[in-house]
């Protein structure tokens, strides 16, 4: 509802704890009530308290306290009428017994129930009865909470002046006695009041401040309420896209919490929004939902509003009689609860219904313009009241600043006097010391001068040695860099020249380009090391700290170095006993950079034996120990190990390569991360490099601000919702399903377009992925049929056809996006994230997919190649070129998905030759394709 504060925030729950401790109350009975109220399952709690009531006398004090407690349980369950009945019975008992605090708490809860039920005048009466028990001088916070509640009621019945006064008095008390949360609550209510009187600009500004504060406090329920109000403000201000975004945010939270009361409000707000944007079917859908749900939970304000919204949709469809009937029901409901704003809006629509003879949509549109102009005029009448409210606040702030200024002046005067006394004392002391030491200074000046000359001479000698050493280091560095840069450049230029000159056969071009790419990456690593070191020396390198699962980093390191070590005949092991997940706050890129440098060096300088990475925890430190059985170093080499552009000796660069930057850069990065690297080594026995980093174990904490919640757990919670996947190739379908499931989605699989349409009608998923070429019904035919069946969900084309003109064609046909096969995981995640809320960073989603085990699917695909070989042989024998083309297309896409690039390329060529009907090339391509299948199958 517009500005309707469905939740009274924290003040509702204060009254739940207001039951006093009457002397006549039985201690055992009180203990039982307390135990029941602590149960997390409200239905079980309700059953137990009803059993307790059956054993209690209806006229006893224990019975009154029990029904008061039961009222709170009914309130939690959303059964407002039952809750109201219990609180009213409790109040009737507490009054004659002179239990004042208990009676005050009961009155407040009666007010809350009436407010939720839309009985505004009864709510106001109950709140006024409750506030009498809490004088501002004795109970300022409780008094302020009730003033805030009263302000909400005044706002609901259109009494703006009294609402402002209530908020003003509440804010004053909270400023003196309350917390920041209390002030934010009142500020939120004031924003709602501005919204009611159509001051959208001010309301939006205040709500943005409220959202920022609630984010800081982690107040999710308050945030949902603020999002809903901000969405309503943007709607009335004509910012419909922003309005939709915030309303859906609010609705999403309430649906997850099963908060039907507030869900009804947001359904009504969305219905109003879609009538403004002309999306009448959507408006009618949400208005219908709002009517049903608000009637179910007793939300009379939302019910009156949704009847009005539904009447408007009838009007748009020129169903004037039905519109009049629904509007009449809205008037009846609004009159009962004193909902003046709704009655005013109903009059405007009633006038349109009575005058309906032409274009209904234009009529409503012009009426809305009239309402905007009318609101501007009505705002002028309220500006004076708001100005007074804001000026009173400003006056209080000025008085506070004046008092602070006076206090500061006194402090400054006191400090000045103290400073003057110290200055005089110091001056006198120096004057005495001057005369005492004058002779000593004169006598020692000559000796000091001689010492300075000697010291400068020694400094110049040291500087000369450093310059000479720097010159040698520079020459060594230039020699190393010349070799290191020329090596990859030679490969890049040589391979590129061979390709340009046409010396490379077509089938080997990809291999040669891969060599160029790998050498380019090596060259880029050299340049990045130099740039990183330059940034560190210029104090410009900054860490990007995020919560990371260390286990994921270790898996990546294992993948990097396992094959590299195996190619040299070495064993590479990573040993640890860390929990899974093991969350630390660090810059994962820089941590991997250090560990990669250490492990890479260890493998480089080890000819036989092993390289081990051991990880352990010692108090507040993480210990990474890289041990090898390599060439080792002597003490002189160890001393110079971490110098820039330096290796153990000049021969190392010639034997093993490298610039000498890695260890220097690693040590600097470790220092920036508040850690250190310790090196130990013996000639011909190996080396041990130990990286020590401070850490705190965050594994048990829930990371709510974009951090990693543990890769193993997070795989199921990156996205949530259903997705429909249509793919005719069984292996491809299983692989893509595995990826989507790894992202947390519930996957519905179809083998062709016909199945896709049937499954959509059964499950109504949020997103659809359609392969283009499928049997029975292809992706384009399925798209057209889905749209005819009323599918408004986004549909993405999933195909190996990725040429620019092909993508344009799919989009022009009505597809909402395109994903090419094979799947590129970064692009895949980015595309999926457009249609679902991403609960982690995209980097963490990518890491989650990286650790998915696909080995079983790859094995199954290899096994399926036996049947592929048989099918191809049969099609060739029967000279079925059409079937051969379809088989080649399927095999090309699947092979590419599972990493068999050469097989995919050959199948794609065959498909191309078949389309061109190039018979000579078809024979060659089919023979080559069969040969490649035999090679793959023979390896197994």
N, C-alpha and C positions, 0 to 999 in steps of 0.2 A: 504494500500500500504506500501511497505518497507520504513520506516522512513519518509513517506510523511506527512507533518504537515497539515492536513486538516483544522485545526483551527489555526488561528494566535493568539489565546488566547486573553488576554485582550486588546492588542494593536489594534485589529480590532474595538473595540467599542469606543476607544478614539477618533478616527477620526469621529465617528458619532456625536460627540458633538462639532466639530470644526467650525461650521457655525458662522461666525462673525455677528456683528450687524451693517449692513450698515445704514448710516443715511437716505438713501432714502426709506428704507423699511417701509411699512405701518404697524403701531402698531397693528391695528385690525386684519390684515391678519396674522401677526406673532403669535398672540394669538390663532387664529383658527388652524394654523399649529401645534402649541404646544399641544393644546387640542387633536387633532387627533392622534398625535404621542404617547400620553399617553394612548390610548385605548389598552386594552389587547388582543382584537380580531383583528388580522391583516387584516382579510378579510373585516370586517366592516370599519376599518381604510382606506383600499384601496378604498372602494366604496365612502367614504366621500371625500377623497382627489381628486378622479377623478371628483366628482361633483363640487368641488372647482375650479379645473382646467378648467372645461367647462365655468366657469364664469370669467376667467382671460385671459388677453391678452397674446398671445404666446411670444410677444416681451418684456414683462415687467419683471422687477426684481422679482416681486412676483411669476411669473410663474417659473422662474429659481429655486427659493428656494423651490417651491412646488414639482417640478419634482425631485429635489435632495432628498427631504423627501420621495417621493414615491419610489425612488430607494432603500432606506433603508427598506421600507416595502416589496418590491419585494425580497430583500436579505433575510429577515426573513422568507418569504414564500418559499425560495429555488428556486425562478424563476430568475436564474442568468443572462440569456440573456436580460430579460426585465430590470433588475437592471442595467446592464452594459450600456444599451442604455440611460437610464435616467441620469446616472452620466456623460456620455460623452456629452450629451446635456447641462447639467448644467455647465460643464467645459468650453464649447465653449461660454457660456454667460458670465461667471465670468471673463474670460481673458480680453476681451476688456474693461470691466467696472473697471479694476484694483482692483478687490476684491481678494487680494492675499491669505488671509487665507482660504477663501471659495474655491478658485481654488486649493490650496494645498490639502484640504480635499477631493475634488472631484477626484484629481489625485490619491490619496491614495486608495480610494474606487474603482477606475478603475483598479488599480493594484491588489486589492483583488479579484475582479471579474475575471480578466484574470487568476490569479493564480488558483482559484477554477475551472475554465473552462479548465485548462491545457495549456493555451497560455503563456508559461513561458517567452518568449522574450518580448512579449507585456507587461506582468506584470512588468518585470525588467525596461523597459523604463518608465512606469507610476510611479513606485516607485522613480526612479532617478529624475523625474520631480518634484515629491512632496518633496523630501528631500532637494532640493535646497532652499525651502522656510523656512527651519528650521535649521539655523546654530547651531552647537553644543554649541557655547558660549552663545547663546540666548535661545534656546529651546532644552536643552540636552536630556530630556526624549523623546520628539517626534522624535528627530533625532535618538536616540538609537532604538526606536520602528521600525522605517523605516529600519535601518541597519539590525535588526533582520529579517524583512520581506525579504530584499534583499538577506541575507544569505540563506534563505529558497529557493529562486529562483535559486541561484547559485548551491546549493546542488542538486536541481531537474534536472538541465541541466548537472550535472557532473563536474562543475567547483569547485573542492574541495578547491583549494588554495584561491580563492576569497571568498568562503563561510567562511573559517576559519578567514580571515582578517575581514570580516564584523562582525562575532560573537565576535571576540576579541575586536574590537572597541566599539561594543554595550555593552559588559560586563564591560569594563572600565568605560563608562559613567554611567551605572546603579549602579556600585559599589560606584561611587562618588555622584550620585544624586537620584538614584532610591530606590526601596523598595526590600524586600526579595522576593516578588512575581515576580518582574521583573527579578531578578537574576536566580530564578528557571526556568522561561520561557526560558531564554537564555541557561541555562544548559541543558534543555530538547532538544532544537534545536541542541546543540552540540552532545548530545547522538544520535540523528537521523543521524548526519553526520558520526559518527563512525560506525553506523549501515550500512550506504550506502557503506562504504569502507571495510566492512566485519571485522571490529574490534569488534567482538561480546562481548568479555570479558569486554572491557572497556565500551562499550555501556550498557551492563547489569548492571554493577556496578553503572554507573551514573543514569540510570533509576530507580534503587532501591532507590537511594537518593532522586530523584525527587518525587517518589511516597510517600515517608515518609513525605516530605515537603508539598505536596499537601494535604495529609491527615490532616496535622496540620492546613492548611488554610481552609479545608472544600471545596476544589475546585473540585467538582464532574466531571465537563466537562474535566478539565485538567487531572484528574485521569483516565478517560476513554481513553483519548488519550495516556497517558503513558502506560496503560495496553495493548493497541493495539501494541504500539512500542515494549514493552517488550516481548509480545508474538511472534512478528516477529523476534526479536533477539534470543529468545530461539529456534525458529524453525530453523534458519540458523546455530545455534550452535549444532543442533541435539538433543536438549532436548524437544522431541515432546509432552510429557505429560504436562510439564509446559507451553509450547507454547499454547496448546489447551485450558488450563484453563484460561490463561490471555486473549486470543483472544475472548473466549466466554463471559468473564466478560465485555470486551469492547463492544462487539456486543449487549449484553443484555441492557446496558445503552443506546446506540444509538437507539435501537428499541423502548424502552420506551419513549424516547424523540422525536420519529418520525423524527430523523435526517437521512434522506435517503442518503445524500451524504456520511456520514461516515459509514452507514450500508453497502453501496456498497463496500467501502474499506475493511471492515472486512470480507465480503463474499469472496472477492478475496484472502485475507490472508488465510482464512480457506481452500479455494480451493487449494492453494499452499501447505498448511500443509498436507492435505490428499493425495496429490500426492506423497509427500515425504514418508508417512507411508504406501503407497500402497493401500489405501482405495479409489479405483478409482470411485466407484459409488457416494460416498460422495463428492469427488473432483468435479466430473462432475455436481452434483446437485448445489454445491455452485458457481462453475464457471458460470453456466447458470444464476443463480440468480444475480450474480455480473454483467454479461453482460447486462442483461435486466435493472437493476436498474441504473447502471452507465450511460447507454445511455439515460435513462429517465431524470436524473438530470444533464446531461452534464459533468460528471466526466471523462475526457478523459484519465487521467493517469490510473484510475481503469479500464476503458474500454479496453485500450491497454493491461493491465496486465491480465484481465480476458479472453480476446481472446487467449492470450498465454497459460493460464492455461487450457482452454478448448481444445486447439490444443494438449496439452500434453495428455489429457485423450483420445482423438481420437487416438493418437499414441500408447498408451498402448493397445488399443483395435484393433491395426493393421489396422485402417482406415486411411491409409497414405494420400489419396487424400483429405479427409475432414480436416485432420490435416494441410496439406499444405494451404488450402483455409483460415482457421481461422488464421493461422500464417501470411499469406499475409495481411489480414485485420489489424492485430496487427501492422505489420511493417508500413503500410500506416498511421495509427493513430499516432504511436510513432514518425515518421518522421515529421508529421505536427506540433507536439508540442515540438520537440527537446528532446525527452525522450531517452537519450543515453543509460542508463542502460538497458532499455527494449529492445532496438535494439541489444545490445550485447547478452542478453539472447536468443533473437529470432534466432540469428545466430547459437548458439549451438544446438538448437532444429532442425533448418533447416538442419544442417549437419547430424543429426541422421535420419531425414526423407529421405534424399538423399541416405543414406547408409543402409537403413532398409532392411535387408534380413534374420536376425535370431531372437533371443530372444529380443523383444523390451524393456521389463522391465529391463533386465540386461544392455542393452545399455544405457538407461537413467540413471540407477544407477551408471554406470562407468563414465558417463559424469559428473554427480554431484560430484563424487570424484575428477575428474580433475578440476572442478571449484573451489573446496575447496583449492587444491594445488595452483591453479593459483591466488586465492585471497591472499594466504600467501605471494606469491612473490610480488603482487601489493602493499601489505601493507608496504613492506620495503621502497618503494619509497615515501610513505607518512609519515613514522615515523619521518623523520627529520622535516617536517612542523608541526606535532602535538607536537613534542618535543619543538620546538621553542615557540609554543603557550603556552604550559604548563610552560616553563621556564620563559616566560614573566610574567605570573601570579605569579609564585613563587618569581620573583624578586620584583614585586609590594608588595607582602606580607612581604618580608624581609625588604623592605624600611619602610613599615608601622610599623613593629616591632621595627626597629632601632629608629624611631621617638618616639615611645611609651617608649622605654627603656631610651632614653635621658630625656624625660619628667619625668619618674619615678625617675631617678637619682637625678634630681633637687628637686623633692618633698622629696626624702629621705634625701638629704643634709639639706633641710629646716627644716624637722622634727627633724633631729639629733641635729641641733643647738638649736632648741627650747627645746628639751629634756634635753640637757646638762645644759641649763640655769635653768630649773626647778629643776634639781638634785642639783645644787649648792645652789639654794635658799632653798630647803628643808633641805639640810645638815646643812646650817647655822641656820635655824630655830630650828632643833632638837638639835643642839649644845647648843643654848641658853636655850631651854626647859630642857635639861639634867641638867644644873647647877642650874636652878631655882627650879626644882622639886626633886632634888636628896635627900634633907633632908626629904621631905614629903614621898618619896617612902620608905626610910629606916624606918620612923616612922610608916607607915601604913602596912608594910610587916607582922609584928607580928599579927596585927588585921586581915589581909587578910587570914593568915594561920589558925587562929581560926575559921573564917567563913567557910573556905574550909572543915575543919574537920567536922563542924556541918552539912554542906550541904551533904557531903559524907555519914554521918550517916543517914540522912533523906532519901537519895537515896537508901541506902541498905535496910532500913525498907520498902520503897515502892516496891523495887524489890522482897523482901520476900513475901509481900502480893500478888504481881502479880503472883509469882511462885505458891503460894498456890492456887490462883484462877485458874491458868492454869491447875494445877493438878486436881482440881475438875471438870473443863470443860472437861479435857481429859477423866477422869473416866466416866463422864456422856455421852460423845460422844461414847466411846467404848461400854458402855451399850446400847445406842441407836442403834449404828451400828450393834452390835451383834444381837439385836432383828430384825432390819430392813433387814439385809442380810439373817439371818436364816429363816425368814418367806417365802420369795420366793424360797430359796434353798430347804426348806422342801417340798414345793409343787412340784418343779421340780424333785427332787430325788424320791418322793413318786409316782408321776404319771409315771415317766420313769421306775421305778422298776415294777410297775403294768403291764405296756406294755410288758417289757422284760419277765416277769414271765407268760405271757399269760392270766392274769386275766381280761383283757379287751376284750370285744367282738369286732369283726371287724367293725361293724357299728358305734361303739363309739370311735374308735382309733383317728379319726380326731379331735373329741371334746377334748380328753385328750391331744393330741399334741398341740392343740390351747391353752389349759391351761398352758402347759409347755412354749410355746412361749410368752404368755402374762407375765408370771412371770419372764422370761428371760429379757424381755424388761424393766420391773420394776427394776430388778437388774442392768441392764445397765444404767438406769437413775441415780441410786444411785452413781454408779462409775463415771459417766460423771460429776455429780455435784462436786464430790471431785476433779476430774482432772481439771475442769474449774476453781475452786477456787485456785488450786495450780498454774495454769498458770497465773492467775491474780496476785497472790502474787509474782510470779517470773517475772512479767512484760513481759510475753511472749504471752499474748492473743491479737490477732489482729482482728479488725473488717473487714468484707467484705461488703463495702458500695456499694449499687446499688439503682437505682431508682425503687421504689416499689409503687403499688397502695395499700393504707392503707385499702381500702374497702375489698380487697381480704383477708388480714390478719384478719380482723374482722369477715369475713364469716367463716374462718377456726376456729377461737376461738369459735364462736357460735356453730359450728358443734361438737367441742370437749366437751363443757360444758353443752349444752342443755339437753342431755340425762342424763349426770352425775347428774345434779341438779334435774331433774325430778324423778330419782330413789330415791332421799332422800326426795321427796315431797316439793322441793324448786322451786321458780321462778328464772330463770336466764334471765336477759335482757341486751342488748347492745343498748345504746341510743346515737345518734349523728345526726348532720345536715351537715355532710361533703358533698362536691361535689363528683360526680362520673364521671371520676376517681379523686382520691385525691392522687397525686404523691408526695412522699417524698424520699429523699436520705438517706437510713439507712441500717443497717444490719438487715434484716427481721427475721433471725433465732434468733438473740439475743433479738430483741424486743419481738418476740413471747415467748421466754424463760422467760422474765421478767413478761409479762402479764399472761402467764400460771401459773407461780409460785403464783402470787397475786390472781388470780381467783381460783386456786386449793385450796389455803389456806383458802380463804373466804368460799368456799363450805364445806371444811373439818371441820371448826370450827363453822358452822351454822347448828343448828338442825331444825329450822323452820323459815319461813319467806322468804327472798329473797336475792339474790346477784345481784348487778347492776354494769355494766361497762359503765361509761359516758365518752364520748370523746368530748373535746371542744378546741377551738383555742383562745389563748390570746396573742396578738401582735406577737412575733416571737417564741412562745412556743406552743407545743402540750400538752394538759393536759389529762391524763388518770386517772380517779378516780374510784377505786373499793370499793364499799360500801356493807357491809353485816349487818345482824341482829343477829350475832352470840354471842359467849361468852364474847368477849371484853377482855381488859387488863387494869391493873392499871398503874400508872406512873412509878413504879420501873420496871415492865416488859417492858414498852415502851423504857426505857433507854437502856436496854440490848438486844433489839429486833434484832439489826443488827449485833450482835457479832457472830463469827464462832461457829458452833456446839451448838448454844444456842436456847432454846425455852422459852416461858413465865415462866414455872416452870417445874420441872422434871416429874410431873404427866401428863403433856400434852403428852409427848412421849408415856406414857403407855396407855392413853385414845385414842389418835388420831394417833399415829405412827409418823414417820418422823425422819430425822437426825438433823434437825435444820440448814441445810445448805441453804435452798431455799432463805430466805430473805437476808441473808448475801451476797450470790452470786448475787441476783438481784440488791442490792444496789451497789455492785462493778461494775456490768455491766452498770448500769445507769451512774455512774461516768465516766466510759470509754467513754460512748456516750455523755459526757458533760451535763448530766442531774442529777436529784436527785429524791429520794423517800421520801415522808413525810408521817408519820403515826399518826393517831389520833384515840383514842379509849376510850370507857367507859365500865366498868364491866357490863356484862349482857345486854348491849344495842347495841353492835356491834362495828365494826371498819371501818375506811376509810383509804385506802392507795392511795396516789396521786403520780403518776409518771409524772414528768415534763421533757420534752425533747425539746431542740431547734430544729427548722426546718425552711425550706423555701419551699413555695408551688410551685412545679414544674408542676402543672397540665396543665398550659397553654402553656408550652414549648414543643417543639418536641425533643424527646430523640433519637439521631442518632447513639450513640456508644454502642449499645447492651443493652440499658436500656429499661424499660417498658414504653410504650406510653399510658398506661391506659388499664386495662384489658378489659373493656367493648368495647373499640374501637379496641383493638389489636386482638380480637378474629377473626376478618375478615382479618387480615393482617399478620398472623404468616407465612403462606405459600401463594403462589398464583399459579394458574394453574388448569388444569383439571385432574381428576383421575377417572378411571373406576372401579366400584365395582360389582363383580358377586357373588351373594349369594342367594340361593334358599329359605331360611327361611325368611318370610316377616318381622318378628319382629327383627331378627338379622340384616337384611339389613337396616331397619330404624335406628337402634341403631348405627351401624358403620357409616352410612351416616351422622348422627347427629354429631358424633365425628369428621369426616373429614371436615364437613361444619364449625364446631367450630374452626378448624385450618385454615380456610380461603380458602379451596379448593372448586372448582366447581365439584360436584359429579355426575357422570353418572351411573345409577343403571341398572343392568341386573339380571334376575331371573334364568338364566341358561347359559351354555357355548355358545349355539347357539346365544342367544341374545347378549352376550358379544362380539362375533366376528362381528356381524352386527353393533353394536354401535361403536366398534373401527374403522371400515371402514368409518363411518359417521363423527366421531369427532376427531380421531387421538390424544388421550390424552397422557400426559407425562408418566403416570404410570398406571399399571393394577393390581388389587387385585382379584385373582380367588379362590373361594372355590373349594375344590377337589371333594366332593360328591354332584353332582347336577343332576337333571333329564334332559332328552333329550340329553344333551352333558355334560360330567363331565369336571372338570378343566384340567385334563391331555389331553383329546382329544381337548379341546379348545386351550390349549397351542400349540399343534402341528399344528392345523389349522391356528392359528394366525401367527406363524413363516412362514408357507407356503405362507401366504398373504402378507409377507414383513414386519411384525411387528418387529422392532428392539428395541422398548421401553422395559424397564425393566418390568418383570412380577413376582409378589410375590404370593406364595402359602399361602392361608388363610384357616386354618383348625385346628380342634381339635386334629388331629393326630400329636403328637409332640415328638414321640420317636426318638432317635438319628438315627436309621437306616431308619426311614421314611423320616426324613429331608434330609439325604444323597441321598435317592432315588429321591426326588423332585428336588434337585439341579442337580443331574446327568441327569435328563430328560430335563433340560434347564431352570428351574425356577431360577430367579436371587436372590431370598431370601425367607424367611419363616416367617410368623406371626401366632402364635398359638391363638386359642380361648379358654377361654375368653380373651379379649384384656387386656394386661398389659400396662397401658398408657405410662409409661416411655419408655419401649421398643418400643411401637407403634410409639411414636414421634421420637425416635432415628432412626428407620428404614425409616420412611417417609422423614426425614431430609436429608437422603443420596441422594435423587433424586430431592429435591427442595431447593432453597435458604431460609435458616431460618432467618427471619427478627427480631427475638427477641432471648433471651436465651431459652434453652430447659426447664429451670425451669419455666419461664413465660408461655411457651406453656403448660406445665403440669398444672399450676394454671388456665389457661384459660379453659382447659377441665374440671377441677375440679368443676368450678362454672356453668357448663352447666346443665340445668334442664332436667333430664331424667324421671321425675315422670310420665309424660303422656305415655311414651313408656312402663314403667313397668306396668302401669295400663292396657294398651292394651294387653301386654303379658299375664297378669292374665286372662283377658277376653277370650283370645284365648285358654286357658287351658280347657274351657268347650268343645270346638270342639275336642281338643286333647283327652279328656276322652272318648268322643263318638267314635272317630276313633279307639282308642285302644280296646274298648269294642267290636266293630264290628269285628276287625281283630282277636281277641281272639276267638270270637264266630265262625268265619269262618275258624279258625285254619290256617290262612295265616302267616306262620312264616317269609317268605321273607318280606312281607309288614310290619310285626311287627318289624323286625330288622331295616328297613329304618326309621320307625316312632320313634323307640327308639333312633336311632342315631341323628335324627333331634331334638328331645326333649332334649337329653343330652346336645348338644351344646348350644341350646337356653337358657335352664335353667341356665347353667353355666354363660352365658353372662349377664343374668339379676339377678344374685346373689342368685338363688335358688340352693344352693350347694347340699343339701341332695337329692332333686329331680333329679339333674343332675347325682349324684353318683349312684342312684338306676337305672336310665335309662341306664347308661353306663354298669352296671353289667348285666342288661337284654340283652343288645346288645352283651356282651361278651359270655353269656351262649348260646345265639342263634347261634353265630359263632361256638361254640364247640358242639352244638346240645345236650346240657345237659338238657333233658326234665324235670327232677325232679326239678332242680334249676330254670328252665324257669317259671314253675307254681308259685313258691314262689315269684320270682322277679316281675312277672306281677301283682300278688295280692298286693304286697307291693307298686308297682308303682301306681296302681289305688287308694289305700288307701291314699297315700301322695297327690295325686291330689285332692281327696275329702277334705282332711284337709285344703289345700291351698284355695280351692274354698269356703269352709265353713266360713273362716275368713272374707271374703268379704260380 
